[in-house]
Amino acid sequence: MAERIIELRDISKSYGQVYALGGVNLSVDRGEVVGLIGDNGAGKSTLIKILSGVVKPTSGEILIRGKAVTGWSAARSREAGIETVFQDRALAVQQTIVRNIFMGRELTGFLGWLKVNKEIEEASRLMREIGFTSKVFTPQSIVGQLSGGERQGVAIARAIYKQAELIILDEPTTALSLTETAKVFHFVRQVRASGRSILFIGHNIHHVFDIADRFVMLDRGKVALTADRSEVKSAEDLINFMEDVAHPGGLAGLHDTGDAERAVR
Ligand SMILES: Nc1ncnc2c1ncn2[C@@H]1O[C@H](COP(=O)(O)OP(=O)(O)OP(=O)(O)O)[C@@H](O)[C@H]1O
């Protein structure tokens, strides 16, 4: 059985009167791509913030590799090998790929000299590891010249350099073309093949369906569905389920009870 990298048990988070999450259970195993889906306001961002330790849950338990953790924080999350690649990717576009990968954690030697060649070598290795092979770009290329998908690759390579075991990708394919999305999927598959795990958050259910091994759907702060890839036939199944959860009974149901009439008033 695959090692359980992280497990959230009965996690709740409230902001004053607002319940962002209520009793969420979520786990990610080694080498697994978990797709996290849900409508606006479902609680996805709150869950990411809890996983990355920047927001503390109001209640619930966090287990890392089977052991309950106390004093969960951003530092603990990093120690546990959890890295988040945010939607804006937080890359310095006027800098080179290598500078972006090592930013804040430069390889230095005696008297603090930067080990430039060593960094270039290591950046090449990381890029190869995630399948970022290019005849055009080298570690010394400027990030601003890269496409959207390739920039995701740089952010993923940086996460791996930081020893990530679980990489959280927050909307990695939003606003990307089909070709660029395919590049991101290629990186994700390489990361999975290396035995690391991915939590893939996406608004586009088709994208999540294509890449995830398991799906977790949030609805108004609760897990509405958790299903293996083999249990879901198509992205449409997921979309239909999501619509049913949001509007139980659909419009037909509303008509039956006369609610539709009241709703339009
Ligand atoms: N800092 C905060 N203070 C008060 N309420 C918050 C805060 N952060 C989130 N919420 C509320 O918690 C609920 C869940 O929000 P969250 O941002 O986690 O959802 P989401 O699924 O990420 O949505 P989106 O896809 O729109 O980003 C929402 O009702 C939101 O208004």
The ligand as an SDF file (V2000), in Angstrom:
LIG
                    3D

 31 33  0  0  0  0  0  0  0  0999 V2000
  -10.4430   35.5560    5.4390 N   0  0  0  0  0  0  0  0  0  0  0  0
  -11.7390   35.2980    5.3550 C   0  0  0  0  0  0  0  0  0  0  0  0
  -12.6300   35.9420    6.1290 N   0  0  0  0  0  0  0  0  0  0  0  0
  -13.9590   35.6580    6.0610 C   0  0  0  0  0  0  0  0  0  0  0  0
  -14.4810   34.7120    5.2420 N   0  0  0  0  0  0  0  0  0  0  0  0
  -13.6400   34.0360    4.4470 C   0  0  0  0  0  0  0  0  0  0  0  0
  -12.2380   34.2900    4.4530 C   0  0  0  0  0  0  0  0  0  0  0  0
  -11.6410   33.4390    3.5470 N   0  0  0  0  0  0  0  0  0  0  0  0
  -12.6500   32.7340    3.0060 C   0  0  0  0  0  0  0  0  0  0  0  0
  -13.8360   33.0740    3.5400 N   0  0  0  0  0  0  0  0  0  0  0  0
  -15.1430   32.4940    3.2070 C   0  0  0  0  0  0  0  0  0  0  0  0
  -15.0420   31.0950    3.3070 O   0  0  0  0  0  0  0  0  0  0  0  0
  -15.7670   30.4380    2.2520 C   0  0  0  0  0  0  0  0  0  0  0  0
  -14.8090   29.5620    1.4470 C   0  0  0  0  0  0  0  0  0  0  0  0
  -13.9080   30.4030    0.7100 O   0  0  0  0  0  0  0  0  0  0  0  0
  -12.6810   29.8870   -0.1500 P   0  0  0  0  0  0  0  0  0  0  0  0
  -11.9680   31.0910   -0.6610 O   0  0  0  0  0  0  0  0  0  0  0  0
  -11.9010   28.9050    0.6390 O   0  0  0  0  0  0  0  0  0  0  0  0
  -13.4290   29.1290   -1.3390 O   0  0  0  0  0  0  0  0  0  0  0  0
  -12.8730   28.6980   -2.7600 P   0  0  0  0  0  0  0  0  0  0  0  0
  -13.4590   27.3360   -3.0410 O   0  0  0  0  0  0  0  0  0  0  0  0
  -11.4160   28.7990   -2.8080 O   0  0  0  0  0  0  0  0  0  0  0  0
  -13.5070   29.7410   -3.7540 O   0  0  0  0  0  0  0  0  0  0  0  0
  -12.8520   30.4010   -5.0880 P   0  0  0  0  0  0  0  0  0  0  0  0
  -12.8070   29.3150   -6.0890 O   0  0  0  0  0  0  0  0  0  0  0  0
  -13.8510   31.4550   -5.4250 O   0  0  0  0  0  0  0  0  0  0  0  0
  -11.5180   30.9440   -4.7090 O   0  0  0  0  0  0  0  0  0  0  0  0
  -16.4150   31.5540    1.4510 C   0  0  0  0  0  0  0  0  0  0  0  0
  -17.7300   31.7190    1.9280 O   0  0  0  0  0  0  0  0  0  0  0  0
  -15.5570   32.7590    1.7560 C   0  0  0  0  0  0  0  0  0  0  0  0
  -16.3120   33.9490    1.6590 O   0  0  0  0  0  0  0  0  0  0  0  0
  1  2  1  0
  2  3  1  0
  2  7  2  0
  3  4  2  0
  4  5  1  0
  5  6  2  0
  6  7  1  0
  6 10  1  0
  7  8  1  0
  8  9  2  0
  9 10  1  0
 10 11  1  0
 11 12  1  0
 11 30  1  0
 12 13  1  0
 13 14  1  0
 13 28  1  0
 14 15  1  0
 15 16  1  0
 16 17  2  0
 16 18  1  0
 16 19  1  0
 19 20  1  0
 20 21  2  0
 20 22  1  0
 20 23  1  0
 23 24  1  0
 24 25  2  0
 24 26  1  0
 24 27  1  0
 28 29  1  0
 28 30  1  0
 30 31  1  0
M  END
$$$$
